[in-house]
Amino acid sequence: MKRSLYEHTLPAPLNSFYGEAAIVLGSGLGYLTDSFSQSTTFDYRDIPGFPESTVEGHSGQLVTGTLAGRKVVGLRGRFHYYEGHSVDDVTAPVRLLAHMKIPNLIITNASGAINCAFSPGEIVAVTDYMNFGFRSTLPLAGHGKESAATIRGNPVDLDWLERTTKRLHREGIELKKGTYVWVLGPTYETPAEIRAFQKAGGDMVGMSTVPEISAAVQLGMRVLVFSCITNYASGITPEKLSHQEVVSAANKARQRFSYIVRTALESI
């Protein structure tokens, strides 16, 4: 793994923790850390270099422990561009994980379905993304010409994804796959924008994840991304969208989401 580029001194327990994997938990998905055994919790405000998480459904805690037989770090909450953060702020947790020498990263999010074959409550594996945030997602630009090249190609570890998919298939679970469209937010998209994303080949849309993928790949981590479909995107149905709907749908997907993440950990 490449150097972490993390410039801050960490609390001693984090410096000494050896983890096999980390999980970034998106809107309404932080409950997964409740299943960690031998867990220790750190508030983001106590971690040097971390900004403050301000979004409902993102509690702002780092939790270490064991899940599915793996030593893991869970990040309850993330940072978004629309909160006024820089790309370095948004990717600070990923750089911290690289500093801790954690090789595998599972990124999760809540998203709206663009593809009508997806429905609320489903978990979809992200295999590619589109950057409609129109921002560079390469953190710490200027730290070497080789950095830009490292984020080209597959944004996720397809071998790891294949192992996970095969395990789930043996249990009768078919994991759908799709392309994630990243937008800045904080407003939901217009129906016209969603129609444009459909024509471009997008399957789901959200306001996070892409900067974290870029940082993780830049730093040599293996990445999987799972998106919890919490609603249909604007214009797909006549209903209005709300953040509470997102959090509620994520809670309803608890059992399936937890099982898929555990299977991914077992498939490392």
FIKE-120514 format. One record per residue (C-alpha): residue number from 1; residue in one letter; z, y, x; chain. Coordinates in steps of 0.2 Angstrom, whole numbers. Example, Ala and Ser with C-alpha at 12.3 -4.5 7.8 and 13.67 -1.06 7.14 Angstrom:
BEGIN
+-----+---+-------+-------+-------+---+
:   k : r :     w :     v :     u : c :
+-----+---+-------+-------+-------+---+
:   1 : A :    39 :   -22 :    62 : A :
:   2 : S :    36 :    -5 :    68 : A :
+-----+---+-------+-------+-------+---+
//
This chain:
BEGIN
+-----+---+-------+-------+-------+---+
:   k : r :     w :     v :     u : c :
+-----+---+-------+-------+-------+---+
:   1 : M :     0 :     0 :     0 : A :
:   2 : K :    -4 :    18 :     6 : A :
:   3 : R :    10 :    30 :    10 : A :
:   4 : S :    19 :    37 :    -5 : A :
:   5 : L :    17 :    56 :    -2 : A :
:   6 : Y :    34 :    57 :   -10 : A :
:   7 : E :    43 :    71 :    -2 : A :
:   8 : H :    61 :    71 :   -10 : A :
:   9 : T :    77 :    62 :    -5 : A :
:  10 : L :    81 :    49 :   -18 : A :
:  11 : P :    98 :    43 :   -25 : A :
:  12 : A :   104 :    29 :   -14 : A :
:  13 : P :   103 :    15 :   -27 : A :
:  14 : L :    84 :    19 :   -29 : A :
:  15 : N :    81 :    19 :   -10 : A :
:  16 : S :    88 :     1 :    -9 : A :
:  17 : F :    80 :    -6 :   -25 : A :
:  18 : Y :    66 :   -18 :   -22 : A :
:  19 : G :    55 :   -20 :   -37 : A :
:  20 : E :    40 :   -31 :   -40 : A :
:  21 : A :    33 :   -20 :   -54 : A :
:  22 : A :    35 :    -4 :   -64 : A :
:  23 : I :    32 :     0 :   -82 : A :
:  24 : V :    27 :    18 :   -88 : A :
:  25 : L :    33 :    18 :  -106 : A :
:  26 : G :    24 :    30 :  -118 : A :
:  27 : S :    28 :    38 :  -135 : A :
:  28 : G :    40 :    27 :  -145 : A :
:  29 : L :    39 :    12 :  -132 : A :
:  30 : G :    55 :    16 :  -122 : A :
:  31 : Y :    64 :     2 :  -131 : A :
:  32 : L :    58 :   -11 :  -119 : A :
:  33 : T :    71 :    -6 :  -106 : A :
:  34 : D :    84 :   -12 :  -119 : A :
:  35 : S :    78 :   -30 :  -114 : A :
:  36 : F :    82 :   -27 :   -95 : A :
:  37 : S :    96 :   -38 :   -88 : A :
:  38 : Q :   107 :   -31 :   -74 : A :
:  39 : S :   101 :   -13 :   -78 : A :
:  40 : T :   105 :     3 :   -71 : A :
:  41 : T :    99 :    20 :   -79 : A :
:  42 : F :    95 :    36 :   -70 : A :
:  43 : D :    92 :    52 :   -80 : A :
:  44 : Y :    76 :    61 :   -74 : A :
:  45 : R :    86 :    77 :   -71 : A :
:  46 : D :    95 :    68 :   -57 : A :
:  47 : I :    80 :    63 :   -48 : A :
:  48 : P :    74 :    76 :   -36 : A :
:  49 : G :    56 :    81 :   -38 : A :
:  50 : F :    55 :    76 :   -57 : A :
:  51 : P :    51 :    89 :   -70 : A :
:  52 : E :    59 :    89 :   -87 : A :
:  53 : S :    52 :    78 :  -101 : A :
:  54 : T :    51 :    88 :  -117 : A :
:  55 : V :    41 :    77 :  -129 : A :
:  56 : E :    49 :    68 :  -144 : A :
:  57 : G :    49 :    49 :  -141 : A :
:  58 : H :    51 :    52 :  -122 : A :
:  59 : S :    69 :    51 :  -117 : A :
:  60 : G :    67 :    55 :   -99 : A :
:  61 : Q :    76 :    40 :   -90 : A :
:  62 : L :    72 :    28 :   -76 : A :
:  63 : V :    79 :    11 :   -78 : A :
:  64 : T :    80 :    -3 :   -65 : A :
:  65 : G :    83 :   -21 :   -69 : A :
:  66 : T :    76 :   -38 :   -72 : A :
:  67 : L :    63 :   -43 :   -86 : A :
:  68 : A :    53 :   -59 :   -87 : A :
:  69 : G :    60 :   -65 :   -70 : A :
:  70 : R :    54 :   -50 :   -61 : A :
:  71 : K :    63 :   -35 :   -53 : A :
:  72 : V :    56 :   -20 :   -62 : A :
:  73 : V :    58 :    -2 :   -65 : A :
:  74 : G :    55 :     6 :   -82 : A :
:  75 : L :    51 :    24 :   -85 : A :
:  76 : R :    56 :    30 :  -102 : A :
:  77 : G :    45 :    45 :  -104 : A :
:  78 : R :    31 :    53 :   -95 : A :
:  79 : F :    25 :    71 :   -91 : A :
:  80 : H :     9 :    79 :   -99 : A :
:  81 : Y :    -2 :    93 :   -94 : A :
:  82 : Y :     0 :   101 :  -111 : A :
:  83 : E :    19 :   104 :  -107 : A :
:  84 : G :    13 :   116 :   -93 : A :
:  85 : H :    15 :   104 :   -79 : A :
:  86 : S :     3 :   102 :   -64 : A :
:  87 : V :    -6 :    86 :   -59 : A :
:  88 : D :     7 :    84 :   -45 : A :
:  89 : D :    21 :    85 :   -58 : A :
:  90 : V :    13 :    73 :   -70 : A :
:  91 : T :    11 :    60 :   -56 : A :
:  92 : A :    28 :    62 :   -48 : A :
:  93 : P :    34 :    46 :   -56 : A :
:  94 : V :    20 :    36 :   -49 : A :
:  95 : R :    22 :    43 :   -32 : A :
:  96 : L :    41 :    39 :   -33 : A :
:  97 : L :    36 :    21 :   -37 : A :
:  98 : A :    24 :    20 :   -22 : A :
:  99 : H :    38 :    27 :   -11 : A :
: 100 : M :    49 :    13 :   -17 : A :
: 101 : K :    35 :     1 :   -12 : A :
: 102 : I :    32 :    -6 :   -29 : A :
: 103 : P :    15 :   -14 :   -29 : A :
: 104 : N :    11 :   -17 :   -47 : A :
: 105 : L :    11 :    -5 :   -61 : A :
: 106 : I :     9 :    -7 :   -80 : A :
: 107 : I :     5 :     9 :   -89 : A :
: 108 : T :     7 :    10 :  -108 : A :
: 109 : N :     3 :    23 :  -121 : A :
: 110 : A :     1 :    27 :  -139 : A :
: 111 : S :   -17 :    31 :  -144 : A :
: 112 : G :   -28 :    34 :  -159 : A :
: 113 : A :   -41 :    22 :  -164 : A :
: 114 : I :   -59 :    28 :  -162 : A :
: 115 : N :   -66 :    11 :  -163 : A :
: 116 : C :   -64 :     5 :  -181 : A :
: 117 : A :   -62 :   -13 :  -175 : A :
: 118 : F :   -45 :    -8 :  -169 : A :
: 119 : S :   -31 :    -5 :  -182 : A :
: 120 : P :   -13 :     3 :  -181 : A :
: 121 : G :     0 :    -9 :  -173 : A :
: 122 : E :   -13 :   -18 :  -161 : A :
: 123 : I :   -11 :   -18 :  -142 : A :
: 124 : V :   -27 :   -15 :  -133 : A :
: 125 : A :   -30 :   -17 :  -114 : A :
: 126 : V :   -38 :    -2 :  -106 : A :
: 127 : T :   -53 :    -7 :   -95 : A :
: 128 : D :   -60 :    10 :   -92 : A :
: 129 : Y :   -58 :    28 :   -96 : A :
: 130 : M :   -66 :    45 :   -99 : A :
: 131 : N :   -59 :    61 :   -93 : A :
: 132 : F :   -62 :    73 :  -107 : A :
: 133 : G :   -47 :    83 :  -101 : A :
: 134 : F :   -60 :    91 :   -89 : A :
: 135 : R :   -46 :    92 :   -75 : A :
: 136 : S :   -46 :    84 :   -58 : A :
: 137 : T :   -34 :    69 :   -59 : A :
: 138 : L :   -33 :    67 :   -40 : A :
: 139 : P :   -15 :    71 :   -35 : A :
: 140 : L :   -11 :    80 :   -19 : A :
: 141 : A :   -29 :    85 :   -15 : A :
: 142 : G :   -32 :    88 :     3 : A :
: 143 : H :   -22 :    73 :     9 : A :
: 144 : G :   -37 :    65 :    17 : A :
: 145 : K :   -55 :    63 :    13 : A :
: 146 : E :   -53 :    44 :    10 : A :
: 147 : S :   -42 :    48 :    -6 : A :
: 148 : A :   -56 :    53 :   -17 : A :
: 149 : A :   -65 :    37 :   -14 : A :
: 150 : T :   -50 :    26 :   -18 : A :
: 151 : I :   -51 :    31 :   -37 : A :
: 152 : R :   -69 :    25 :   -39 : A :
: 153 : G :   -73 :     8 :   -46 : A :
: 154 : N :   -62 :    -1 :   -58 : A :
: 155 : P :   -47 :     9 :   -63 : A :
: 156 : V :   -37 :    -7 :   -68 : A :
: 157 : D :   -35 :   -24 :   -59 : A :
: 158 : L :   -47 :   -35 :   -68 : A :
: 159 : D :   -40 :   -51 :   -60 : A :
: 160 : W :   -23 :   -47 :   -66 : A :
: 161 : L :   -29 :   -43 :   -83 : A :
: 162 : E :   -39 :   -59 :   -84 : A :
: 163 : R :   -24 :   -70 :   -79 : A :
: 164 : T :   -14 :   -61 :   -93 : A :
: 165 : T :   -28 :   -63 :  -106 : A :
: 166 : K :   -29 :   -82 :  -102 : A :
: 167 : R :   -10 :   -84 :  -104 : A :
: 168 : L :   -10 :   -74 :  -121 : A :
: 169 : H :   -25 :   -84 :  -127 : A :
: 170 : R :   -16 :  -101 :  -124 : A :
: 171 : E :    -2 :   -94 :  -135 : A :
: 172 : G :   -15 :   -89 :  -149 : A :
: 173 : I :   -16 :   -71 :  -145 : A :
: 174 : E :   -32 :   -62 :  -142 : A :
: 175 : L :   -31 :   -46 :  -132 : A :
: 176 : K :   -44 :   -34 :  -137 : A :
: 177 : K :   -51 :   -22 :  -123 : A :
: 178 : G :   -58 :    -5 :  -124 : A :
: 179 : T :   -61 :    12 :  -116 : A :
: 180 : Y :   -48 :    26 :  -117 : A :
: 181 : V :   -53 :    44 :  -119 : A :
: 182 : W :   -41 :    57 :  -111 : A :
: 183 : V :   -39 :    74 :  -119 : A :
: 184 : L :   -27 :    87 :  -114 : A :
: 185 : G :   -18 :    90 :  -131 : A :
: 186 : P :    -6 :    95 :  -138 : A :
: 187 : T :   -16 :    96 :  -154 : A :
: 188 : Y :   -25 :    81 :  -161 : A :
: 189 : E :   -44 :    81 :  -160 : A :
: 190 : T :   -56 :    87 :  -174 : A :
: 191 : P :   -67 :    74 :  -183 : A :
: 192 : A :   -82 :    82 :  -174 : A :
: 193 : E :   -74 :    78 :  -157 : A :
: 194 : I :   -70 :    60 :  -162 : A :
: 195 : R :   -88 :    57 :  -168 : A :
: 196 : A :   -94 :    64 :  -151 : A :
: 197 : F :   -81 :    52 :  -142 : A :
: 198 : Q :   -88 :    37 :  -153 : A :
: 199 : K :  -106 :    41 :  -147 : A :
: 200 : A :  -100 :    42 :  -129 : A :
: 201 : G :   -93 :    25 :  -130 : A :
: 202 : G :   -74 :    28 :  -132 : A :
: 203 : D :   -63 :    16 :  -141 : A :
: 204 : M :   -46 :    25 :  -142 : A :
: 205 : V :   -40 :    43 :  -138 : A :
: 206 : G :   -24 :    50 :  -131 : A :
: 207 : M :   -16 :    64 :  -120 : A :
: 208 : S :    -9 :    54 :  -105 : A :
: 209 : T :   -12 :    40 :   -93 : A :
: 210 : V :   -27 :    45 :   -84 : A :
: 211 : P :   -18 :    55 :   -70 : A :
: 212 : E :    -6 :    41 :   -68 : A :
: 213 : I :   -20 :    29 :   -66 : A :
: 214 : S :   -28 :    40 :   -53 : A :
: 215 : A :   -12 :    42 :   -43 : A :
: 216 : A :    -8 :    24 :   -43 : A :
: 217 : V :   -25 :    18 :   -37 : A :
: 218 : Q :   -25 :    32 :   -24 : A :
: 219 : L :    -9 :    25 :   -17 : A :
: 220 : G :   -14 :     7 :   -17 : A :
: 221 : M :    -5 :     0 :   -32 : A :
: 222 : R :   -12 :   -14 :   -44 : A :
: 223 : V :   -13 :    -7 :   -62 : A :
: 224 : L :   -14 :   -13 :   -80 : A :
: 225 : V :   -15 :    -2 :   -95 : A :
: 226 : F :   -10 :    -6 :  -112 : A :
: 227 : S :   -12 :     5 :  -127 : A :
: 228 : C :    -3 :     4 :  -143 : A :
: 229 : I :   -14 :     9 :  -157 : A :
: 230 : T :    -3 :    20 :  -168 : A :
: 231 : N :   -15 :    28 :  -180 : A :
: 232 : Y :   -34 :    31 :  -184 : A :
: 233 : A :   -41 :    46 :  -175 : A :
: 234 : S :   -46 :    62 :  -185 : A :
: 235 : G :   -59 :    59 :  -197 : A :
: 236 : I :   -58 :    40 :  -197 : A :
: 237 : T :   -47 :    41 :  -213 : A :
: 238 : P :   -43 :    56 :  -224 : A :
: 239 : E :   -24 :    55 :  -219 : A :
: 240 : K :   -17 :    69 :  -209 : A :
: 241 : L :    -9 :    64 :  -192 : A :
: 242 : S :     8 :    67 :  -186 : A :
: 243 : H :    19 :    63 :  -171 : A :
: 244 : Q :    32 :    54 :  -182 : A :
: 245 : E :    18 :    43 :  -187 : A :
: 246 : V :    14 :    38 :  -169 : A :
: 247 : V :    33 :    34 :  -165 : A :
: 248 : S :    35 :    24 :  -181 : A :
: 249 : A :    19 :    14 :  -178 : A :
: 250 : A :    25 :    11 :  -160 : A :
: 251 : N :    42 :     4 :  -166 : A :
: 252 : K :    33 :    -8 :  -178 : A :
: 253 : A :    23 :   -15 :  -164 : A :
: 254 : R :    39 :   -19 :  -154 : A :
: 255 : Q :    38 :   -38 :  -154 : A :
: 256 : R :    19 :   -39 :  -150 : A :
: 257 : F :    20 :   -26 :  -137 : A :
: 258 : S :    36 :   -33 :  -128 : A :
: 259 : Y :    28 :   -50 :  -128 : A :
: 260 : I :    12 :   -44 :  -120 : A :
: 261 : V :    21 :   -34 :  -106 : A :
: 262 : R :    32 :   -49 :  -102 : A :
: 263 : T :    16 :   -60 :  -101 : A :
: 264 : A :     8 :   -47 :   -89 : A :
: 265 : L :    24 :   -48 :   -78 : A :
: 266 : E :    23 :   -67 :   -78 : A :
: 267 : S :     5 :   -66 :   -73 : A :
: 268 : I :     7 :   -56 :   -57 : A :
+-----+---+-------+-------+-------+---+
//
